[in-house]
């Protein structure tokens, strides 16, 4: 991973000192609320429903064990003993005291972390594939380019007051695990028939009140032009994006209003003016950055360890965990391990201080001291020897981190919702709990196969409900919480926005409505079909008819999914 140089250390420490003085002046009454609001947002500090919330940057979702231990210490010392991992591969603290935030930032700086540009109308944390560098389908590791763009964009004077927040994602594999079509800019590393790999560039994606899939603005961009082309896009947006209406200020609105061809023309004209300036990336700089992401020192053996196969055959629970929570690694003898943060009884994405300490220890012991965050609010140990999997599983179980549900119905994306967020209309965590209670049988979940369930507490869509195979949106009606369902969304290669099923369901009936949806799926699915495949084949009508026919009946039907298959 990237390590700070002297300039990085100086910048971050100066920022901490500045904010410490700003907090002191605010608490002394020398800065008013309006002035301080802009200053705290520049340092990732929000004012939520009950307290301040601090969003800590985790660039491209990569942490060292040392950094994980610091997060454990901070949550224990300055919060309520837990943190919340987000879909932007960041960590949020929900209860820090304002006077303690400068101390928290100073602790973060000591392990090369900060909260800069995790809020405000700036370029936010740049995200990427949580399997970068280890996936078998990868063309090239995208993380060096994430870091190059991160350094260029941090405190960029021209783009510190954009019309609206700006999100960028990279993918270097054939499978899009970074949701590039849902970002303001998405970069996909692609091969080129006449030259080396470069980027396909997408622009104008986003969720929120106006969900839009990004459009291709350039099929092939040579790597050396990464910064100049990004600057051309941002400059065009910064000049022409709306600032009179918060809901129409994102780049997706500008791209849609102009049309992709007209927007492309403006960007290309600006790019032609700046592409051969100092923004051009030299091969030596790319190579230098790639050294920070060199593969670890893998063990020399290539054959699969026999004890792994023996344990998998002898212990069905271990085998179930291996099936759902591990993936093949590009290096023989290793596997990729997912740490589920979706155990029943826990808010999705939440991790306690003692779990963070345990994860840091396991990372040191089993995965070269490195931890990753996924877009679905789980964690990854990317480089585990197969021979160590059984011992690792046992230790994850003791820490309540081994629920075998990755990629299944109960691996729910969930925003904090009404429990914390000042923007939310309805609760999210309670609905995730309702789903876990309704679908507690792991064998039943296994039979349903892969699917995504995404849950948001308001139209801002922090839970990505628009692109869940099953999406759930909380809405408020006459002071009560109701939930609107969508079906058929996806953030992968064949990205799609979900179709609205019909009128919102009462809070007590959400899990029952999902059960009915899944009964329809099982009646119609063909061999080997996932939920999304069946939905795309048969359409929404069969689901709608059954959900609203049963909606008038008792929400507590006990008929099993297996019996209806």
C-alpha positions as CSV (number, residue, x, y, z in Angstrom):
1,X,0.0,0.0,0.0
2,X,1.1,3.6,-0.4
3,X,3.1,5.1,2.4
4,X,3.3,8.8,3.2
5,X,6.4,10.9,2.3
6,X,7.5,14.0,4.2
7,X,5.2,16.2,2.2
8,X,2.2,14.0,3.0
9,X,3.0,14.0,6.7
10,X,3.4,17.7,6.7
11,X,0.2,18.4,4.9
12,X,-2.0,16.2,7.1
13,X,-0.4,17.4,10.4
14,X,-0.9,21.1,9.3
15,X,-4.5,20.3,8.6
16,X,-5.0,18.8,12.0
17,X,-3.5,21.9,13.6
18,X,-5.7,24.2,11.6
19,X,-8.8,22.3,12.6
20,X,-7.8,22.2,16.2
21,X,-7.7,26.0,16.2
22,X,-11.0,26.2,14.3
23,X,-12.7,24.1,16.9
24,X,-11.2,26.1,19.7
25,X,-12.5,29.3,18.2
26,X,-15.9,27.9,17.5
27,X,-16.3,26.6,21.1
28,X,-15.1,30.0,22.3
29,X,-17.9,31.8,20.3
30,X,-15.4,33.4,17.8
31,X,-16.7,31.4,14.8
32,X,-20.4,31.3,14.0
33,X,-22.3,28.2,13.0
34,X,-22.4,29.0,9.3
35,X,-18.7,29.6,9.1
36,X,-17.8,26.6,11.2
37,X,-20.1,24.3,9.1
38,X,-17.9,24.7,6.0
39,X,-14.7,24.1,8.0
40,X,-16.0,21.0,9.7
41,X,-17.3,19.5,6.5
42,X,-13.9,20.0,4.9
43,X,-12.6,17.7,7.7
44,X,-15.3,15.0,7.3
45,X,-17.4,16.1,10.3
46,X,-21.2,16.1,10.0
47,X,-23.9,17.0,12.5
48,X,-26.4,14.1,12.5
49,X,-29.6,13.3,14.3
50,X,-28.1,12.8,17.8
51,X,-24.5,13.8,17.6
52,X,-21.6,14.6,15.3
53,X,-20.5,11.9,12.8
54,X,-16.9,11.7,11.6
55,X,-16.2,10.0,8.3
56,X,-12.7,8.7,8.1
57,X,-11.1,8.2,4.6
58,X,-9.9,4.8,3.6
59,X,-8.4,5.3,0.1
60,X,-9.6,2.6,-2.2
61,X,-10.7,0.5,0.8
62,X,-7.2,-0.6,1.9
63,X,-6.0,-0.7,5.5
64,X,-2.9,-2.0,7.2
65,X,-3.2,-3.9,10.5
66,X,-1.6,-0.9,12.3
67,X,-4.4,1.3,10.9
68,X,-7.1,-1.2,11.9
69,X,-5.7,-1.2,15.5
70,X,-5.8,2.6,15.6
71,X,-9.4,2.6,14.5
72,X,-10.1,0.1,17.3
73,X,-8.4,2.4,19.8
74,X,-10.3,5.5,18.5
75,X,-13.7,3.8,18.7
76,X,-13.0,2.6,22.2
77,X,-11.5,5.9,23.5
78,X,-13.6,8.5,21.7
79,X,-16.8,6.8,20.6
80,X,-19.1,4.0,21.9
81,X,-17.0,1.1,21.0
82,X,-17.9,0.5,17.3
83,X,-17.6,2.0,13.9
84,X,-19.6,1.7,10.7
85,X,-18.1,0.7,7.3
86,X,-19.8,2.4,4.3
87,X,-20.4,1.6,0.7
88,X,-17.7,4.3,-0.1
89,X,-15.1,2.1,1.6
90,X,-14.8,4.5,4.5
91,X,-15.4,4.2,8.3
92,X,-17.9,6.4,10.2
93,X,-17.9,7.2,13.9
94,X,-21.4,8.1,15.1
95,X,-20.8,9.6,18.6
96,X,-17.5,11.6,18.7
97,X,-17.6,14.7,20.9
98,X,-16.7,17.9,19.0
99,X,-13.9,18.8,21.4
100,X,-12.3,15.4,20.8
101,X,-12.3,15.4,17.0
102,X,-8.9,17.2,16.7
103,X,-7.3,14.5,18.9
104,X,-8.9,11.8,16.8
105,X,-7.5,13.4,13.7
106,X,-4.1,13.6,15.3
107,X,-4.2,9.9,16.1
108,X,-5.2,9.1,12.6
109,X,-2.3,11.2,11.2
110,X,0.1,9.1,13.3
111,X,-0.9,6.1,11.1
112,X,-1.1,7.9,7.8
113,X,-4.9,8.4,7.8
114,X,-7.2,11.5,7.7
115,X,-10.8,12.6,7.1
116,X,-10.0,15.2,4.3
117,X,-12.5,15.3,1.5
118,X,-14.9,12.8,3.0
119,X,-17.6,15.4,2.8
120,X,-18.3,18.6,0.9
121,X,-18.6,19.4,-2.8
122,X,-15.2,17.9,-3.6
123,X,-13.7,14.8,-5.1
124,X,-14.6,12.2,-2.5
125,X,-12.8,9.0,-1.5
126,X,-11.8,7.1,-4.7
127,X,-13.0,3.6,-4.7
128,X,-12.1,0.4,-6.5
129,X,-12.4,-3.4,-6.7
130,X,-11.9,-5.0,-3.2
131,X,-10.2,-7.9,-5.1
132,X,-7.6,-5.7,-6.8
133,X,-4.3,-7.4,-7.3
134,X,-5.6,-10.9,-6.4
135,X,-8.6,-11.6,-8.7
136,X,-8.2,-14.1,-11.5
137,X,-10.1,-12.0,-14.0
138,X,-7.9,-8.9,-13.5
139,X,-6.2,-7.3,-16.5
140,X,-4.2,-4.9,-14.3
141,X,-4.2,-3.7,-10.7
142,X,-6.1,-0.3,-10.6
143,X,-4.9,0.8,-7.2
144,X,-1.8,2.7,-8.4
145,X,-4.1,4.9,-10.6
146,X,-6.5,5.4,-7.7
147,X,-3.5,6.7,-5.6
148,X,-2.2,8.9,-8.4
149,X,-5.7,10.5,-8.8
150,X,-6.1,10.8,-5.0
151,X,-2.9,12.7,-4.7
152,X,-3.7,15.0,-7.6
153,X,-7.3,15.7,-6.3
154,X,-6.5,16.3,-2.6
155,X,-7.1,20.0,-1.8
156,X,-7.0,20.7,-5.6
157,X,-7.7,24.5,-5.6
158,X,-9.8,24.5,-8.7
159,X,-12.1,21.7,-7.6
160,X,-12.6,22.4,-3.9
161,X,-16.0,24.0,-4.5
162,X,-17.7,22.0,-7.2
163,X,-21.4,22.3,-7.8
164,X,-21.9,19.1,-5.9
165,X,-20.0,16.1,-4.4
166,X,-18.0,14.1,-7.0
167,X,-17.3,10.3,-6.9
168,X,-14.8,8.3,-8.9
169,X,-14.3,4.5,-9.2
170,X,-11.8,2.3,-11.0
171,X,-12.0,-1.4,-12.1
172,X,-9.2,-3.4,-13.6
173,X,-11.0,-6.7,-14.0
174,X,-13.6,-8.1,-16.5
175,X,-16.2,-8.3,-13.7
176,X,-17.3,-4.8,-12.5
177,X,-17.0,-5.1,-8.7
178,X,-16.7,-1.3,-8.3
179,X,-20.1,-0.2,-9.7
180,X,-18.3,2.1,-12.2
181,X,-21.6,2.9,-14.0
182,X,-23.0,4.5,-10.8
183,X,-20.2,7.1,-10.4
184,X,-19.6,10.6,-11.7
185,X,-16.6,9.2,-13.4
186,X,-15.9,5.5,-13.9
187,X,-12.6,4.2,-15.2
188,X,-12.3,0.7,-16.6
189,X,-8.9,-0.7,-17.6
190,X,-9.2,-2.2,-21.0
191,X,-6.9,-3.8,-23.5
192,X,-6.3,-2.1,-26.9
193,X,-5.5,-3.9,-30.1
194,X,-2.7,-1.5,-31.2
195,X,-1.2,-0.4,-27.9
196,X,-1.0,-1.1,-24.2
197,X,-3.9,-1.2,-21.8
198,X,-5.7,2.1,-21.1
199,X,-9.0,3.3,-19.8
200,X,-12.6,3.2,-21.0
201,X,-14.1,6.3,-19.4
202,X,-17.7,6.6,-18.2
203,X,-19.4,9.8,-17.0
204,X,-22.6,10.9,-15.4
205,X,-23.6,8.0,-13.3
206,X,-25.2,8.3,-9.9
207,X,-28.1,7.4,-7.6
208,X,-30.0,9.6,-5.2
209,X,-33.3,11.3,-6.3
210,X,-32.4,10.9,-10.0
211,X,-30.7,7.6,-10.6
212,X,-28.7,7.4,-13.8
213,X,-26.3,4.9,-15.3
214,X,-23.1,6.4,-16.6
215,X,-22.4,6.7,-20.3
216,X,-19.2,6.0,-22.2
217,X,-17.5,9.3,-23.0
218,X,-14.3,7.7,-24.3
219,X,-13.7,4.1,-25.4
220,X,-9.9,4.2,-25.0
221,X,-7.8,6.7,-23.1
222,X,-4.0,6.1,-22.9
223,X,-2.8,5.9,-19.3
224,X,-0.6,8.9,-19.5
225,X,-3.7,11.1,-20.0
226,X,-5.5,10.0,-16.9
227,X,-5.1,13.3,-15.1
228,X,-5.6,15.6,-18.0
229,X,-8.8,13.9,-19.2
230,X,-10.1,13.9,-15.6
231,X,-9.3,17.6,-15.3
232,X,-11.1,18.3,-18.6
233,X,-14.3,16.6,-17.4
234,X,-14.2,18.3,-14.0
235,X,-13.4,21.7,-15.5
236,X,-16.4,21.4,-17.9
237,X,-18.6,20.3,-15.0
238,X,-17.3,23.1,-12.7
239,X,-18.1,25.8,-15.3
240,X,-21.5,24.5,-16.5
241,X,-23.0,22.5,-13.6
242,X,-26.0,24.0,-11.8
243,X,-25.5,25.7,-8.5
244,X,-29.0,27.1,-8.1
245,X,-30.7,23.8,-7.2
246,X,-29.0,21.2,-4.9
247,X,-31.1,18.3,-6.4
248,X,-29.9,19.2,-10.0
249,X,-26.3,20.0,-9.3
250,X,-24.7,16.6,-10.0
251,X,-22.8,16.0,-13.2
252,X,-25.4,13.4,-14.3
253,X,-27.9,16.3,-14.7
254,X,-25.5,18.3,-16.9
255,X,-24.7,15.2,-19.1
256,X,-28.4,14.4,-19.5
257,X,-29.4,18.0,-20.3
258,X,-26.7,18.5,-22.9
259,X,-26.6,14.9,-24.2
260,X,-23.5,12.8,-24.1
261,X,-22.3,13.8,-27.6
262,X,-22.4,17.5,-26.8
263,X,-20.8,17.0,-23.4
264,X,-18.1,14.8,-25.0
265,X,-17.4,17.6,-27.5
266,X,-16.9,20.2,-24.7
267,X,-14.6,17.8,-22.8
268,X,-12.5,16.8,-25.8
269,X,-12.1,20.5,-26.8
270,X,-10.8,21.3,-23.3
271,X,-8.7,18.2,-23.2
272,X,-7.0,19.0,-26.5
273,X,-5.8,22.2,-24.9
274,X,-4.2,20.7,-21.8
275,X,-3.3,17.1,-22.6
276,X,0.3,17.7,-23.4
277,X,1.0,19.9,-20.4
278,X,2.6,18.9,-17.1
279,X,-0.5,16.8,-16.3
280,X,0.8,14.1,-18.7
281,X,1.8,11.0,-16.6
282,X,5.3,9.8,-17.3
283,X,5.8,6.0,-17.5
284,X,8.4,6.3,-14.7
285,X,5.8,7.9,-12.3
286,X,3.3,5.1,-13.1
287,X,6.0,2.5,-12.5
288,X,7.0,4.2,-9.2
289,X,3.4,4.1,-7.9
290,X,3.0,0.4,-8.9
291,X,5.9,-0.5,-6.6
292,X,3.7,0.4,-3.6
293,X,1.2,-2.3,-4.7
294,X,3.7,-5.1,-5.5
295,X,2.4,-8.6,-4.6
296,X,3.4,-9.9,-1.1
297,X,6.0,-12.6,-0.7
298,X,3.7,-15.6,-1.4
299,X,4.9,-19.1,-0.3
300,X,6.6,-21.1,-3.0
301,X,4.3,-24.1,-3.0
302,X,1.7,-24.3,-5.7
303,X,-0.3,-27.4,-4.8
304,X,-3.5,-27.3,-2.8
305,X,-2.8,-28.3,0.8
306,X,-4.5,-31.7,1.5
307,X,-5.6,-30.6,5.0
308,X,-7.9,-28.0,3.5
309,X,-9.8,-30.6,1.4
310,X,-9.9,-33.0,4.4
311,X,-11.4,-30.4,6.7
312,X,-13.9,-29.3,4.0
313,X,-15.1,-32.9,3.7
314,X,-15.2,-33.5,7.4
315,X,-17.0,-30.4,8.6
316,X,-20.1,-29.3,6.8
317,X,-20.2,-25.9,8.5
318,X,-16.7,-25.2,7.5
319,X,-17.5,-26.3,3.9
320,X,-20.5,-23.9,3.9
321,X,-18.3,-21.0,5.0
322,X,-15.7,-21.8,2.4
323,X,-18.4,-21.9,-0.3
324,X,-19.9,-18.5,0.6
325,X,-17.1,-16.6,2.2
326,X,-14.0,-17.5,0.2
327,X,-13.0,-17.2,-3.4
328,X,-10.2,-18.6,-5.7
329,X,-7.0,-16.6,-5.6
330,X,-4.8,-16.0,-8.7
331,X,-1.9,-17.6,-6.8
332,X,-2.2,-21.4,-6.3
333,X,-2.4,-22.5,-2.6
334,X,-4.1,-19.3,-1.5
335,X,-7.8,-18.1,-1.1
336,X,-9.5,-14.8,-0.7
337,X,-11.5,-14.6,2.6
338,X,-14.5,-12.4,3.2
339,X,-15.3,-11.3,6.8
340,X,-19.0,-11.0,7.1
341,X,-20.2,-7.9,9.0
342,X,-23.8,-9.1,8.6
343,X,-24.2,-11.4,11.6
344,X,-27.8,-11.6,13.0
345,X,-28.3,-9.0,15.7
346,X,-25.7,-6.6,14.4
347,X,-26.3,-3.5,12.3
348,X,-24.9,-4.2,8.8
349,X,-21.4,-2.8,8.4
350,X,-20.9,-2.2,12.1
351,X,-17.7,-3.5,13.8
352,X,-16.8,-3.3,17.5
353,X,-13.5,-2.2,18.8
354,X,-12.6,-5.7,20.0
355,X,-13.5,-7.1,16.7
356,X,-11.3,-4.6,15.0
357,X,-8.4,-5.6,17.2
358,X,-9.1,-9.3,16.4
359,X,-9.2,-8.5,12.7
360,X,-5.8,-6.8,12.9
361,X,-4.3,-9.8,14.6
362,X,-5.8,-12.2,12.0
363,X,-4.5,-10.0,9.2
364,X,-1.0,-10.1,10.6
365,X,-1.2,-13.9,11.2
366,X,-2.8,-14.9,7.9
367,X,-2.9,-12.1,5.3
368,X,0.4,-10.1,5.3
369,X,-1.0,-7.5,7.6
370,X,-3.6,-6.1,5.2
371,X,-7.4,-5.7,5.3
372,X,-9.8,-4.4,2.6
373,X,-13.3,-3.0,2.7
374,X,-15.9,-4.0,0.1
375,X,-18.7,-2.0,-1.4
376,X,-21.2,-4.2,0.4
377,X,-19.8,-3.3,3.9
378,X,-17.9,-6.5,4.5
379,X,-14.2,-7.0,4.9
380,X,-11.6,-9.0,3.1
381,X,-8.4,-10.9,4.0
382,X,-7.1,-11.2,0.4
383,X,-4.1,-13.5,0.8
384,X,-4.8,-16.5,3.0
385,X,-3.0,-19.8,2.6
386,X,-5.5,-22.6,2.1
387,X,-3.7,-24.6,4.8
388,X,-4.6,-21.9,7.4
389,X,-8.3,-21.6,6.4
390,X,-9.7,-23.9,9.1
391,X,-7.9,-22.2,11.9
392,X,-8.8,-18.8,10.6
393,X,-12.5,-19.9,10.4
394,X,-12.5,-21.0,14.0
395,X,-11.1,-17.7,15.1
396,X,-13.5,-15.7,13.0
397,X,-16.4,-17.7,14.5
398,X,-15.2,-16.8,18.1
399,X,-15.3,-13.1,17.0
400,X,-18.8,-13.5,15.4
401,X,-17.3,-12.7,12.0
402,X,-17.9,-15.9,10.2
403,X,-21.6,-15.8,9.2
404,X,-21.6,-17.7,5.8
405,X,-23.8,-15.3,3.9
406,X,-21.6,-13.3,1.5
407,X,-23.5,-12.6,-1.7
408,X,-26.8,-13.9,-0.3
409,X,-30.1,-12.5,0.9
410,X,-28.9,-11.5,4.3
411,X,-25.7,-9.8,3.1
412,X,-27.7,-6.6,3.1
413,X,-26.3,-3.2,2.2
414,X,-27.8,-0.9,4.8
415,X,-27.4,2.8,5.5
416,X,-27.6,4.1,9.1
417,X,-31.2,5.3,8.4
418,X,-33.4,7.0,10.9
419,X,-31.4,5.7,13.9
420,X,-28.6,8.1,13.1
421,X,-29.0,10.2,10.0
422,X,-30.7,13.6,10.0
423,X,-31.7,13.2,6.4
424,X,-33.5,9.8,6.7
425,X,-37.2,9.4,6.4
426,X,-37.3,5.8,7.8
427,X,-35.3,3.2,9.7
428,X,-33.0,0.9,7.9
429,X,-31.3,-1.2,10.6
430,X,-34.6,-2.5,11.9
431,X,-35.6,-3.7,8.4
432,X,-32.3,-5.5,8.1
433,X,-33.0,-7.2,11.5
434,X,-36.5,-8.1,10.2
435,X,-35.0,-9.8,7.2
436,X,-32.5,-11.7,9.3
437,X,-35.3,-12.9,11.6
438,X,-37.5,-14.0,8.7
439,X,-34.7,-15.8,6.9
440,X,-32.7,-17.3,9.7
441,X,-32.2,-20.8,8.1
442,X,-28.8,-20.8,6.4
443,X,-29.8,-23.8,4.3
444,X,-32.8,-21.8,3.0
445,X,-30.6,-18.9,2.2
446,X,-28.2,-21.2,0.4
447,X,-31.0,-22.6,-1.8
448,X,-32.0,-19.1,-2.9
449,X,-28.6,-18.6,-4.5
450,X,-26.7,-15.3,-5.1
451,X,-28.7,-12.1,-4.8
452,X,-28.3,-8.5,-3.6
453,X,-30.6,-6.8,-1.2
454,X,-29.9,-3.0,-0.8
455,X,-31.7,-0.8,1.8
456,X,-31.9,3.0,2.1
457,X,-33.6,5.1,4.6
458,X,-34.2,8.0,2.2
459,X,-34.0,9.1,-1.5
460,X,-30.3,10.0,-1.1
461,X,-29.7,6.3,-1.7
462,X,-26.7,5.7,0.5
463,X,-27.8,2.1,0.7
464,X,-27.8,1.9,-3.2
465,X,-31.4,0.6,-3.2
466,X,-31.7,1.5,-6.9
467,X,-29.3,-1.2,-8.0
468,X,-30.2,-4.0,-5.6
469,X,-31.7,-7.2,-7.1
470,X,-34.2,-6.3,-4.4
471,X,-34.2,-2.7,-3.4
472,X,-35.9,-1.3,-0.3
473,X,-36.5,2.5,0.1
474,X,-37.8,3.9,3.4
475,X,-40.4,6.7,3.0
476,X,-42.5,8.7,5.4
477,X,-46.3,8.8,5.2
478,X,-48.2,10.8,7.7
479,X,-45.5,10.3,10.3
480,X,-45.2,6.6,9.8
481,X,-42.5,4.5,8.2
482,X,-43.3,2.7,4.9
483,X,-41.1,0.9,2.4
484,X,-41.1,0.9,-1.4
485,X,-39.7,-2.1,-3.1
486,X,-37.8,-2.3,-6.5
487,X,-36.8,-5.4,-8.4
488,X,-34.2,-6.1,-11.0
489,X,-31.4,-3.6,-10.1
490,X,-27.7,-4.5,-10.6
491,X,-24.4,-2.7,-10.2
492,X,-22.3,-5.2,-12.2
493,X,-21.4,-5.5,-15.8
494,X,-25.0,-5.5,-16.9
495,X,-25.9,-2.7,-14.6
496,X,-29.6,-1.8,-14.3
497,X,-31.9,0.3,-12.2
498,X,-34.6,-1.5,-10.3
499,X,-38.3,-1.4,-11.4
500,X,-40.7,-0.1,-8.8
501,X,-43.0,-3.0,-7.6
502,X,-46.0,-0.9,-6.5
503,X,-47.3,1.0,-3.5
504,X,-45.1,1.1,-0.4
505,X,-45.5,-1.7,2.3
506,X,-46.1,-1.1,5.9
507,X,-43.0,-1.5,8.1
508,X,-44.2,-4.7,9.7
509,X,-44.8,-6.3,6.2
510,X,-41.4,-5.8,4.5
511,X,-39.9,-9.2,5.2
512,X,-43.2,-11.0,4.4
513,X,-43.3,-9.1,1.0
514,X,-39.8,-10.3,0.3
515,X,-40.8,-13.8,1.2
516,X,-43.6,-13.7,-1.4
517,X,-41.2,-12.3,-4.0
518,X,-38.8,-15.2,-3.4
519,X,-41.6,-17.7,-3.6
520,X,-42.5,-16.4,-7.1
521,X,-38.8,-16.6,-8.0
522,X,-38.5,-20.3,-6.9
523,X,-41.6,-21.3,-8.8
524,X,-40.4,-19.8,-12.0
525,X,-36.6,-20.2,-11.9
526,X,-34.8,-22.5,-14.3
527,X,-31.8,-24.7,-13.4
528,X,-28.8,-22.5,-12.6
529,X,-30.7,-19.2,-12.7
530,X,-30.0,-16.5,-10.2
531,X,-32.8,-14.3,-8.9
532,X,-31.8,-11.5,-11.3
533,X,-31.8,-13.9,-14.3
534,X,-35.3,-15.1,-13.5
535,X,-36.6,-11.6,-13.0
536,X,-35.2,-10.4,-16.3
537,X,-36.8,-13.3,-18.1
538,X,-40.3,-13.2,-16.6
539,X,-40.7,-9.5,-15.8
540,X,-42.4,-7.8,-12.8
541,X,-46.0,-8.7,-13.3
542,X,-46.0,-12.1,-11.6
543,X,-44.2,-10.6,-8.6
544,X,-46.5,-7.7,-8.3
545,X,-49.6,-9.8,-8.5
546,X,-48.5,-12.1,-5.7
547,X,-47.1,-9.5,-3.4
548,X,-50.2,-7.3,-3.4
549,X,-52.6,-10.3,-3.3
550,X,-50.8,-11.5,-0.1
551,X,-50.3,-8.0,1.2
552,X,-54.0,-7.9,2.3
553,X,-53.5,-11.2,4.2
554,X,-51.5,-11.8,7.4
555,X,-47.9,-10.8,7.1
556,X,-46.8,-13.7,9.3
557,X,-47.3,-16.6,7.0
558,X,-45.0,-19.5,7.9
559,X,-45.0,-21.4,4.6
560,X,-41.3,-22.3,3.8
561,X,-39.6,-21.3,0.6
562,X,-38.5,-24.8,0.1
563,X,-42.1,-26.1,0.1
564,X,-43.0,-23.6,-2.6
565,X,-40.1,-24.3,-4.9
